[in-house]
Amino acid sequence: MKRLDFERHLIQNLCKLLREGGNHSVWINPKNDMHTAVPRHKEIDNQLCKNICKQLGIPTPSTY
């Protein structure tokens, strides 16, 4: 999945960008105070997208 599409999915589910790291961006879900790192690659593996969504407590993207 394209990183920009995945970040759009995170924003639609009310997640916020907390900070930028060296190779990762840290996103937080303010509803449940869960956070995780998202790699800054052009493509993110679909399984990794599912795991990130699970860590943030949001639904997985409907399309890949």
C-alpha positions as CSV (number, residue, x, y, z in Angstrom):
1,M,0.0,0.0,0.0
2,K,1.3,3.5,-0.8
3,R,2.4,5.4,2.3
4,L,0.4,8.5,1.5
5,D,-2.8,6.4,1.1
6,F,-2.1,4.7,4.4
7,E,-1.5,8.0,6.2
8,R,-4.8,9.3,4.7
9,H,-6.5,6.2,6.3
10,L,-4.9,7.1,9.6
11,I,-6.1,10.7,9.5
12,Q,-9.7,9.5,8.5
13,N,-9.7,7.4,11.7
14,L,-8.7,10.4,13.8
15,C,-5.1,9.5,14.4
16,K,-2.5,12.3,14.7
17,L,1.1,12.5,13.8
18,L,3.0,12.8,17.0
19,R,6.6,13.3,15.7
20,E,9.0,12.5,13.0
21,G,11.9,10.2,13.7
22,G,15.0,9.3,11.7
23,N,13.3,6.6,9.5
24,H,9.9,6.4,11.0
25,S,6.9,8.7,11.9
26,V,5.2,8.1,15.2
27,W,1.4,8.2,15.1
28,I,-1.0,8.3,18.0
29,N,-4.7,7.5,18.4
30,P,-5.9,10.1,21.0
31,K,-9.1,8.1,21.7
32,N,-7.2,5.3,23.4
33,D,-3.7,6.8,23.8
34,M,-2.1,4.0,21.7
35,H,0.9,4.9,19.5
36,T,3.1,3.2,17.0
37,A,5.8,3.9,14.4
38,V,5.1,4.0,10.7
39,P,8.1,3.6,8.3
40,R,8.7,6.3,5.7
41,H,8.9,4.1,2.6
42,K,7.0,4.7,-0.6
43,E,5.4,1.3,-0.2
44,I,4.3,-0.3,3.1
45,D,3.6,-4.0,3.2
46,N,-0.1,-4.9,3.5
47,Q,0.6,-7.1,6.6
48,L,2.5,-4.3,8.2
49,C,-0.5,-2.0,7.6
50,K,-2.8,-4.5,9.3
51,N,-0.4,-4.7,12.3
52,I,-0.1,-0.9,12.6
53,C,-3.9,-0.6,12.5
54,K,-4.3,-3.3,15.2
55,Q,-1.7,-1.5,17.3
56,L,-3.6,1.8,17.0
57,G,-7.0,0.1,17.6
58,I,-8.5,1.2,14.2
59,P,-10.1,-0.8,11.4
60,T,-7.9,-2.0,8.6
61,P,-8.0,-0.2,5.2
62,S,-10.8,-1.6,3.0
63,T,-8.6,-1.6,-0.2
64,Y,-4.9,-2.3,-0.7
